[in-house]
Amino acid sequence: MGAVAESLRAKLSAAFCQVMLQINDDSARHAGHAGAREGGESHFNVVIEAAAFEGVARVQRQRMIYAALADYLRDKLWAPLGMEADGFIVVDATGAEMAMGGLNAVLRD
């Protein structure tokens, strides 16, 4: 397991008393795509089962995971890109987060 996956594991393990945590590096499936880098660790599939999620709606569980990883993503992704404004999650008309790839940003020249 690489350094990024280990960091994700450490952050999620610290935030949740998990029953099960799987972190799979899916980077090979994205070879040649924008954002993919040689050596992997650019795309992950995370499966987590934790008591904290019991009885919690899917959207709230996603928010809990985003919150657990917020500092890491800010420091390792957002700040190195030179972003000045906070990132945000796109939601649909019902307020549910939309699961899609990409990065939302406001550009200036």
C-alpha positions as CSV (number, residue, x, y, z in Angstrom):
1,M,0.0,0.0,0.0
2,G,1.4,3.4,-1.0
3,A,1.7,6.6,1.1
4,V,-1.6,8.1,-0.1
5,A,-3.6,5.0,0.7
6,E,-1.8,4.7,4.1
7,S,-2.7,8.4,4.9
8,L,-6.3,7.7,3.9
9,R,-6.4,4.6,6.1
10,A,-4.9,6.5,9.1
11,K,-7.4,9.4,8.8
12,L,-10.4,7.2,8.5
13,S,-9.2,4.8,11.2
14,A,-8.8,7.8,13.6
15,A,-12.2,9.2,12.8
16,F,-14.3,6.0,12.9
17,C,-14.1,2.8,15.0
18,Q,-14.6,0.7,11.8
19,V,-15.7,-2.8,11.5
20,M,-14.2,-3.0,8.0
21,L,-12.1,-0.7,5.9
22,Q,-10.9,-1.5,2.4
23,I,-8.9,1.0,0.3
24,N,-8.2,-0.1,-3.2
25,D,-6.0,1.8,-5.6
26,D,-8.0,1.9,-8.9
27,S,-5.4,4.1,-10.6
28,A,-4.6,1.4,-13.2
29,R,-8.2,1.6,-14.5
30,H,-7.6,5.3,-15.3
31,A,-4.2,5.1,-17.0
32,G,-4.0,7.6,-19.8
33,H,-6.8,9.8,-18.3
34,A,-6.3,13.3,-17.1
35,G,-5.1,13.3,-13.4
36,A,-3.7,9.7,-13.6
37,R,0.0,9.5,-12.7
38,E,2.6,6.9,-13.2
39,G,2.9,4.7,-10.2
40,G,-0.7,5.0,-9.2
41,E,-2.2,6.5,-6.1
42,S,-4.5,8.9,-8.1
43,H,-7.8,7.1,-7.9
44,F,-9.2,5.1,-5.0
45,N,-12.2,3.0,-4.1
46,V,-12.9,3.1,-0.3
47,V,-15.4,0.8,1.4
48,I,-15.9,1.4,5.1
49,E,-18.3,-0.1,7.6
50,A,-18.5,1.5,11.0
51,A,-20.9,1.7,14.0
52,A,-21.0,5.5,13.5
53,F,-22.9,5.0,10.3
54,E,-25.7,2.8,11.8
55,G,-29.1,4.5,11.2
56,V,-27.4,7.4,9.4
57,A,-28.6,8.4,5.9
58,R,-26.2,7.9,3.0
59,V,-25.7,11.6,2.4
60,Q,-24.8,12.2,6.0
61,R,-22.4,9.3,5.9
62,Q,-20.7,10.9,2.9
63,R,-20.5,14.2,4.9
64,M,-18.9,12.4,7.8
65,I,-16.2,10.9,5.5
66,Y,-15.6,14.2,3.8
67,A,-15.2,15.8,7.2
68,A,-12.7,13.2,8.3
69,L,-10.6,13.7,5.2
70,A,-11.1,17.5,4.9
71,D,-7.7,18.6,6.3
72,Y,-5.8,16.0,4.3
73,L,-7.5,17.0,1.0
74,R,-7.0,20.7,1.8
75,D,-3.3,20.2,2.5
76,K,-2.5,17.6,-0.2
77,L,-4.8,18.6,-3.0
78,W,-6.4,22.0,-2.7
79,A,-3.5,24.1,-1.4
80,P,-0.9,22.7,-3.8
81,L,-3.2,23.7,-6.6
82,G,-3.1,27.3,-5.3
83,M,-6.8,27.5,-4.6
84,E,-7.9,30.6,-2.7
85,A,-11.5,29.7,-2.0
86,D,-13.0,26.7,-0.2
87,G,-14.0,23.7,-2.2
88,F,-17.7,22.8,-2.3
89,I,-19.9,19.7,-3.0
90,V,-22.4,19.9,-5.9
91,V,-25.9,18.9,-4.8
92,D,-29.0,18.1,-6.8
93,A,-32.5,19.6,-6.4
94,T,-33.2,17.5,-3.3
95,G,-29.9,18.5,-1.6
96,A,-28.2,15.1,-2.1
97,E,-24.5,15.2,-3.0
98,M,-23.9,14.3,-6.6
99,A,-21.2,11.6,-7.0
100,M,-19.1,12.6,-10.0
101,G,-15.5,13.0,-10.8
102,G,-13.8,16.3,-11.3
103,L,-12.9,19.5,-9.4
104,N,-15.1,22.5,-9.0
105,A,-13.3,25.8,-9.0
106,V,-13.7,29.5,-9.9
107,L,-11.0,30.6,-12.3
108,R,-9.5,34.1,-12.5
109,D,-6.9,35.7,-14.7
